[in-house]
Amino acid sequence: MTQSLSDAGLAVTGDAAPLWGTADGNPDGGRWQRQWLWSKAASIAGGTSEVQRTIIGERILGLPR
């Protein structure tokens, strides 16, 4: 969800999407660019989706390894 929202935010910023921080013409001071970068890191920070699925399958659902 965060990645989709961040992608949409950059799409809305249009030509300013590659800009960073206080660059001229950058709407909202680079907030969407920072959010987009964080959205990529956040998926790794909590463990990959595959690892989470394995944990749920083994520990919660009792599936075999």
MIGU-259455 format. One record per residue (C-alpha): residue number from 0; x, y, z. Coordinates in steps of 0.5 Angstrom, whole numbers, plus 500, padded with zeros to 3 digits. Example, Ala and Ser with C-alpha at 12.3 -4.5 7.8 and 13.67 -1.06 7.14 Angstrom:
<recs>
(rec 0 (525 491 516))
(rec 1 (527 498 514))
</recs>
This chain:
<recs>
(rec 0 (500 500 500))
(rec 1 (506 505 502))
(rec 2 (509 503 495))
(rec 3 (503 505 491))
(rec 4 (501 511 495))
(rec 5 (508 513 494))
(rec 6 (508 512 487))
(rec 7 (502 516 486))
(rec 8 (505 522 490))
(rec 9 (511 522 485))
(rec 10 (506 521 479))
(rec 11 (502 527 482))
(rec 12 (509 531 482))
(rec 13 (510 530 475))
(rec 14 (516 533 472))
(rec 15 (519 535 479))
(rec 16 (519 528 481))
(rec 17 (527 527 480))
(rec 18 (528 534 484))
(rec 19 (530 533 491))
(rec 20 (530 538 497))
(rec 21 (529 545 496))
(rec 22 (530 545 489))
(rec 23 (527 550 485))
(rec 24 (520 548 483))
(rec 25 (520 542 488))
(rec 26 (513 542 491))
(rec 27 (512 540 498))
(rec 28 (520 541 499))
(rec 29 (522 534 497))
(rec 30 (517 530 502))
(rec 31 (514 525 496))
(rec 32 (521 524 494))
(rec 33 (523 522 501))
(rec 34 (517 518 502))
(rec 35 (518 514 495))
(rec 36 (525 512 498))
(rec 37 (523 510 505))
(rec 38 (517 506 502))
(rec 39 (522 501 498))
(rec 40 (526 501 505))
(rec 41 (520 499 509))
(rec 42 (519 493 505))
(rec 43 (526 490 507))
(rec 44 (526 493 514))
(rec 45 (520 488 517))
(rec 46 (523 482 513))
(rec 47 (521 480 506))
(rec 48 (514 478 504))
(rec 49 (517 471 503))
(rec 50 (519 471 510))
(rec 51 (513 473 513))
(rec 52 (509 468 509))
(rec 53 (513 463 512))
(rec 54 (513 465 519))
(rec 55 (505 465 518))
(rec 56 (505 459 515))
(rec 57 (509 455 520))
(rec 58 (507 458 526))
(rec 59 (500 460 525))
(rec 60 (497 456 520))
(rec 61 (502 450 523))
(rec 62 (504 448 515))
(rec 63 (510 443 515))
(rec 64 (517 446 513))
</recs>
